[in-house]
Structure formats: structure tokens, C-alpha cells
Amino acid sequence: MSTYLKKDDVVITLVGKDKGKTGKILKVLRDKNKVVVEKINIVKRHVKPTQINPQGGIIEKEMPIDVSNVLLYCKKCQKGVRIGKKLLEDGSKARVCKKCGEIL
């Protein structure tokens, strides 16, 4: 399964408790078809004391969200957009916004 999303892309959430929020992708989990987005889908986890974290306690962390529930955010359109691929003059490929044609 190949996904068009990459690390450091800005995406907008389509569903769930964080619907409409934007955030930067921290990690792409290609085998599970999920992405971890900054400050989206935050949950609280109870952790035992360890040598790294001797205090233990409750931590908040981002959990993965399915790629079908996010859209790439276009700065020009100011919303989430579908993307297409375009072949540039130098022979390289680029992702483009389907609405405005902006290179993402």
C-alpha cells in the first residue's frame, strides 16, 4: 500500500473528536496505513515507573489515525484537498492540488 502522505506534511482531520483541526505529520506507518499527527487524536496513558521515567504517572500522547481520515492541506485554497501528480520539465514528479494546481 503506497500513500501520498509524507512526514512533515500539513493535514486536516475529516472525522472524530478533532474534526477540522490541522497538524503536521510526525510519523507515517505504511504497513498499517496510518499516520501520527501532531496534537491530533491525543489519549492519556498510564505508565509504570522505569529507569527512564522513574516517576511514572499519566502521559498524553498522539495515537495513529487512518490515512483515509485526513486530507493534505493546501495553503492557497485554505482547506484540505485531493492531490494529483504532475511531471515537471526537469523530469521529476510533483504533487499538485486538484483545485488550484499549486505544487504542494
PyMOL CGO cylinders between C-alpha atoms (Angstrom):
from pymol import cmd
from pymol.cgo import CYLINDER

trace = [
    CYLINDER, 0.00, 0.00, 0.00, 1.55, 3.28, -1.05, 0.3, 1, 1, 1, 1, 1, 1,
    CYLINDER, 1.55, 3.28, -1.05, 0.38, 6.53, 0.46, 0.3, 1, 1, 1, 1, 1, 1,
    CYLINDER, 0.38, 6.53, 0.46, 0.81, 10.03, -0.86, 0.3, 1, 1, 1, 1, 1, 1,
    CYLINDER, 0.81, 10.03, -0.86, 1.40, 11.49, 2.60, 0.3, 1, 1, 1, 1, 1, 1,
    CYLINDER, 1.40, 11.49, 2.60, 4.91, 12.15, 3.88, 0.3, 1, 1, 1, 1, 1, 1,
    CYLINDER, 4.91, 12.15, 3.88, 6.48, 13.21, 7.16, 0.3, 1, 1, 1, 1, 1, 1,
    CYLINDER, 6.48, 13.21, 7.16, 6.18, 16.99, 7.85, 0.3, 1, 1, 1, 1, 1, 1,
    CYLINDER, 6.18, 16.99, 7.85, 3.14, 17.40, 5.54, 0.3, 1, 1, 1, 1, 1, 1,
    CYLINDER, 3.14, 17.40, 5.54, 0.32, 19.51, 6.98, 0.3, 1, 1, 1, 1, 1, 1,
    CYLINDER, 0.32, 19.51, 6.98, -3.01, 17.68, 7.02, 0.3, 1, 1, 1, 1, 1, 1,
    CYLINDER, -3.01, 17.68, 7.02, -6.58, 18.43, 8.10, 0.3, 1, 1, 1, 1, 1, 1,
    CYLINDER, -6.58, 18.43, 8.10, -8.67, 15.89, 10.02, 0.3, 1, 1, 1, 1, 1, 1,
    CYLINDER, -8.67, 15.89, 10.02, -12.00, 14.85, 8.48, 0.3, 1, 1, 1, 1, 1, 1,
    CYLINDER, -12.00, 14.85, 8.48, -13.60, 12.80, 11.28, 0.3, 1, 1, 1, 1, 1, 1,
    CYLINDER, -13.60, 12.80, 11.28, -13.54, 12.16, 15.02, 0.3, 1, 1, 1, 1, 1, 1,
    CYLINDER, -13.54, 12.16, 15.02, -13.19, 14.37, 18.06, 0.3, 1, 1, 1, 1, 1, 1,
    CYLINDER, -13.19, 14.37, 18.06, -10.53, 16.51, 16.34, 0.3, 1, 1, 1, 1, 1, 1,
    CYLINDER, -10.53, 16.51, 16.34, -12.52, 17.09, 13.13, 0.3, 1, 1, 1, 1, 1, 1,
    CYLINDER, -12.52, 17.09, 13.13, -11.39, 20.23, 11.27, 0.3, 1, 1, 1, 1, 1, 1,
    CYLINDER, -11.39, 20.23, 11.27, -8.07, 20.59, 13.10, 0.3, 1, 1, 1, 1, 1, 1,
    CYLINDER, -8.07, 20.59, 13.10, -4.79, 20.82, 11.21, 0.3, 1, 1, 1, 1, 1, 1,
    CYLINDER, -4.79, 20.82, 11.21, -1.46, 19.38, 12.22, 0.3, 1, 1, 1, 1, 1, 1,
    CYLINDER, -1.46, 19.38, 12.22, 1.92, 18.23, 10.97, 0.3, 1, 1, 1, 1, 1, 1,
    CYLINDER, 1.92, 18.23, 10.97, 2.58, 14.54, 10.31, 0.3, 1, 1, 1, 1, 1, 1,
    CYLINDER, 2.58, 14.54, 10.31, 5.12, 13.17, 12.78, 0.3, 1, 1, 1, 1, 1, 1,
    CYLINDER, 5.12, 13.17, 12.78, 5.25, 9.58, 11.53, 0.3, 1, 1, 1, 1, 1, 1,
    CYLINDER, 5.25, 9.58, 11.53, 3.83, 7.54, 8.62, 0.3, 1, 1, 1, 1, 1, 1,
    CYLINDER, 3.83, 7.54, 8.62, 3.02, 3.89, 9.37, 0.3, 1, 1, 1, 1, 1, 1,
    CYLINDER, 3.02, 3.89, 9.37, 2.83, 2.48, 5.83, 0.3, 1, 1, 1, 1, 1, 1,
    CYLINDER, 2.83, 2.48, 5.83, 2.26, -1.16, 6.83, 0.3, 1, 1, 1, 1, 1, 1,
    CYLINDER, 2.26, -1.16, 6.83, -0.80, -0.21, 8.95, 0.3, 1, 1, 1, 1, 1, 1,
    CYLINDER, -0.80, -0.21, 8.95, -1.98, 2.56, 6.57, 0.3, 1, 1, 1, 1, 1, 1,
    CYLINDER, -1.98, 2.56, 6.57, -1.96, 5.13, 9.40, 0.3, 1, 1, 1, 1, 1, 1,
    CYLINDER, -1.96, 5.13, 9.40, -0.31, 8.44, 10.28, 0.3, 1, 1, 1, 1, 1, 1,
    CYLINDER, -0.31, 8.44, 10.28, 0.58, 10.09, 13.59, 0.3, 1, 1, 1, 1, 1, 1,
    CYLINDER, 0.58, 10.09, 13.59, -0.37, 13.77, 13.50, 0.3, 1, 1, 1, 1, 1, 1,
    CYLINDER, -0.37, 13.77, 13.50, 0.88, 16.44, 15.91, 0.3, 1, 1, 1, 1, 1, 1,
    CYLINDER, 0.88, 16.44, 15.91, -1.77, 17.35, 18.55, 0.3, 1, 1, 1, 1, 1, 1,
    CYLINDER, -1.77, 17.35, 18.55, -4.45, 15.16, 16.90, 0.3, 1, 1, 1, 1, 1, 1,
    CYLINDER, -4.45, 15.16, 16.90, -6.05, 12.06, 18.48, 0.3, 1, 1, 1, 1, 1, 1,
    CYLINDER, -6.05, 12.06, 18.48, -4.40, 12.63, 21.88, 0.3, 1, 1, 1, 1, 1, 1,
    CYLINDER, -4.40, 12.63, 21.88, -5.02, 9.97, 24.55, 0.3, 1, 1, 1, 1, 1, 1,
    CYLINDER, -5.02, 9.97, 24.55, -3.92, 9.56, 28.15, 0.3, 1, 1, 1, 1, 1, 1,
    CYLINDER, -3.92, 9.56, 28.15, -1.79, 6.54, 29.01, 0.3, 1, 1, 1, 1, 1, 1,
    CYLINDER, -1.79, 6.54, 29.01, -0.81, 5.25, 32.46, 0.3, 1, 1, 1, 1, 1, 1,
    CYLINDER, -0.81, 5.25, 32.46, 2.88, 4.32, 32.55, 0.3, 1, 1, 1, 1, 1, 1,
    CYLINDER, 2.88, 4.32, 32.55, 4.74, 2.34, 35.19, 0.3, 1, 1, 1, 1, 1, 1,
    CYLINDER, 4.74, 2.34, 35.19, 7.89, 3.79, 36.71, 0.3, 1, 1, 1, 1, 1, 1,
    CYLINDER, 7.89, 3.79, 36.71, 11.01, 2.83, 34.71, 0.3, 1, 1, 1, 1, 1, 1,
    CYLINDER, 11.01, 2.83, 34.71, 14.65, 3.85, 34.76, 0.3, 1, 1, 1, 1, 1, 1,
    CYLINDER, 14.65, 3.85, 34.76, 13.97, 6.39, 32.02, 0.3, 1, 1, 1, 1, 1, 1,
    CYLINDER, 13.97, 6.39, 32.02, 10.81, 7.70, 33.73, 0.3, 1, 1, 1, 1, 1, 1,
    CYLINDER, 10.81, 7.70, 33.73, 11.23, 6.98, 37.46, 0.3, 1, 1, 1, 1, 1, 1,
    CYLINDER, 11.23, 6.98, 37.46, 8.12, 8.96, 38.41, 0.3, 1, 1, 1, 1, 1, 1,
    CYLINDER, 8.12, 8.96, 38.41, 5.69, 7.05, 36.15, 0.3, 1, 1, 1, 1, 1, 1,
    CYLINDER, 5.69, 7.05, 36.15, 2.18, 8.54, 36.04, 0.3, 1, 1, 1, 1, 1, 1,
    CYLINDER, 2.18, 8.54, 36.04, -0.22, 9.61, 33.30, 0.3, 1, 1, 1, 1, 1, 1,
    CYLINDER, -0.22, 9.61, 33.30, 1.16, 10.85, 29.99, 0.3, 1, 1, 1, 1, 1, 1,
    CYLINDER, 1.16, 10.85, 29.99, -0.62, 12.26, 26.95, 0.3, 1, 1, 1, 1, 1, 1,
    CYLINDER, -0.62, 12.26, 26.95, 0.46, 11.05, 23.53, 0.3, 1, 1, 1, 1, 1, 1,
    CYLINDER, 0.46, 11.05, 23.53, -0.70, 11.09, 19.91, 0.3, 1, 1, 1, 1, 1, 1,
    CYLINDER, -0.70, 11.09, 19.91, -2.16, 7.88, 18.55, 0.3, 1, 1, 1, 1, 1, 1,
    CYLINDER, -2.16, 7.88, 18.55, -2.24, 6.87, 14.87, 0.3, 1, 1, 1, 1, 1, 1,
    CYLINDER, -2.24, 6.87, 14.87, -5.17, 7.87, 12.68, 0.3, 1, 1, 1, 1, 1, 1,
    CYLINDER, -5.17, 7.87, 12.68, -6.13, 6.21, 9.40, 0.3, 1, 1, 1, 1, 1, 1,
    CYLINDER, -6.13, 6.21, 9.40, -4.92, 7.96, 6.23, 0.3, 1, 1, 1, 1, 1, 1,
    CYLINDER, -4.92, 7.96, 6.23, -8.47, 7.91, 4.86, 0.3, 1, 1, 1, 1, 1, 1,
    CYLINDER, -8.47, 7.91, 4.86, -9.50, 10.27, 7.69, 0.3, 1, 1, 1, 1, 1, 1,
    CYLINDER, -9.50, 10.27, 7.69, -7.05, 13.07, 6.77, 0.3, 1, 1, 1, 1, 1, 1,
    CYLINDER, -7.05, 13.07, 6.77, -6.55, 15.29, 3.72, 0.3, 1, 1, 1, 1, 1, 1,
    CYLINDER, -6.55, 15.29, 3.72, -3.47, 17.18, 2.63, 0.3, 1, 1, 1, 1, 1, 1,
    CYLINDER, -3.47, 17.18, 2.63, -3.87, 20.90, 3.45, 0.3, 1, 1, 1, 1, 1, 1,
    CYLINDER, -3.87, 20.90, 3.45, -3.36, 23.44, 0.64, 0.3, 1, 1, 1, 1, 1, 1,
    CYLINDER, -3.36, 23.44, 0.64, -2.17, 26.83, 1.88, 0.3, 1, 1, 1, 1, 1, 1,
    CYLINDER, -2.17, 26.83, 1.88, -3.50, 28.62, -1.20, 0.3, 1, 1, 1, 1, 1, 1,
    CYLINDER, -3.50, 28.62, -1.20, -7.01, 27.09, -1.04, 0.3, 1, 1, 1, 1, 1, 1,
    CYLINDER, -7.01, 27.09, -1.04, -7.04, 27.24, 2.80, 0.3, 1, 1, 1, 1, 1, 1,
    CYLINDER, -7.04, 27.24, 2.80, -8.62, 23.76, 3.03, 0.3, 1, 1, 1, 1, 1, 1,
    CYLINDER, -8.62, 23.76, 3.03, -7.98, 20.07, 2.65, 0.3, 1, 1, 1, 1, 1, 1,
    CYLINDER, -7.98, 20.07, 2.65, -7.67, 18.98, -0.97, 0.3, 1, 1, 1, 1, 1, 1,
    CYLINDER, -7.67, 18.98, -0.97, -7.20, 15.89, -3.08, 0.3, 1, 1, 1, 1, 1, 1,
    CYLINDER, -7.20, 15.89, -3.08, -3.91, 15.76, -4.92, 0.3, 1, 1, 1, 1, 1, 1,
    CYLINDER, -3.91, 15.76, -4.92, -2.70, 14.77, -8.36, 0.3, 1, 1, 1, 1, 1, 1,
    CYLINDER, -2.70, 14.77, -8.36, 0.73, 14.09, -9.78, 0.3, 1, 1, 1, 1, 1, 1,
    CYLINDER, 0.73, 14.09, -9.78, 2.43, 16.20, -12.41, 0.3, 1, 1, 1, 1, 1, 1,
    CYLINDER, 2.43, 16.20, -12.41, 5.60, 15.65, -14.42, 0.3, 1, 1, 1, 1, 1, 1,
    CYLINDER, 5.60, 15.65, -14.42, 7.84, 18.74, -14.30, 0.3, 1, 1, 1, 1, 1, 1,
    CYLINDER, 7.84, 18.74, -14.30, 10.11, 19.98, -17.10, 0.3, 1, 1, 1, 1, 1, 1,
    CYLINDER, 10.11, 19.98, -17.10, 13.24, 18.56, -15.44, 0.3, 1, 1, 1, 1, 1, 1,
    CYLINDER, 13.24, 18.56, -15.44, 11.68, 15.08, -15.39, 0.3, 1, 1, 1, 1, 1, 1,
    CYLINDER, 11.68, 15.08, -15.39, 10.83, 14.95, -11.69, 0.3, 1, 1, 1, 1, 1, 1,
    CYLINDER, 10.83, 14.95, -11.69, 7.35, 14.31, -10.32, 0.3, 1, 1, 1, 1, 1, 1,
    CYLINDER, 7.35, 14.31, -10.32, 5.47, 16.71, -8.05, 0.3, 1, 1, 1, 1, 1, 1,
    CYLINDER, 5.47, 16.71, -8.05, 2.25, 16.58, -6.05, 0.3, 1, 1, 1, 1, 1, 1,
    CYLINDER, 2.25, 16.58, -6.05, -0.28, 19.23, -7.10, 0.3, 1, 1, 1, 1, 1, 1,
    CYLINDER, -0.28, 19.23, -7.10, -3.58, 20.49, -5.67, 0.3, 1, 1, 1, 1, 1, 1,
    CYLINDER, -3.58, 20.49, -5.67, -6.56, 19.32, -7.74, 0.3, 1, 1, 1, 1, 1, 1,
    CYLINDER, -6.56, 19.32, -7.74, -8.43, 22.61, -7.15, 0.3, 1, 1, 1, 1, 1, 1,
    CYLINDER, -8.43, 22.61, -7.15, -5.86, 25.33, -7.80, 0.3, 1, 1, 1, 1, 1, 1,
    CYLINDER, -5.86, 25.33, -7.80, -2.91, 23.48, -9.40, 0.3, 1, 1, 1, 1, 1, 1,
    CYLINDER, -2.91, 23.48, -9.40, -0.47, 24.66, -6.72, 0.3, 1, 1, 1, 1, 1, 1,
    CYLINDER, -0.47, 24.66, -6.72, 2.60, 22.44, -6.25, 0.3, 1, 1, 1, 1, 1, 1,
    CYLINDER, 2.60, 22.44, -6.25, 2.50, 21.01, -2.72, 0.3, 1, 1, 1, 1, 1, 1,
]
cmd.load_cgo(trace, "trace")
